[in-house]
Amino acid sequence: MKGYKEIPLGGKIIEAGNAEKYETGSWRTYRPIWDKEKCKNCLLCWIYCPDSSIILKDGKMVGQDYRFCKGCGICARECPFQAIEMKPESEYKK
């Protein structure tokens, strides 16, 4: 996995369609925890997620891709059903 010092500067980062090359989930300090029971599949989390970290299958949320999630909390803030809660990453690191 590349660290931030190894990522090319400027224009090469903003090249369309290259986000999948950079697994940035290790930078996270908070992790979104999804409560399937509370989720109504409105998909607002998916719409607002800037990292495309919400995993959908057959039009429903099935989880998060933590390899790319930076822990910004937008998904949790936008969820009208409080189905996503931000928890300290330290609770999940080994």
Secondary structure, DSSP 8 states (H G I E B T S, - for coil): ---GGGS--GGGTSSTT-GGG---GGG-SEEEEE-TTT-----HHHHH-TT--EEEETTEEEEE-TTT-----HHHHH-TT--EEEEEGGGT--
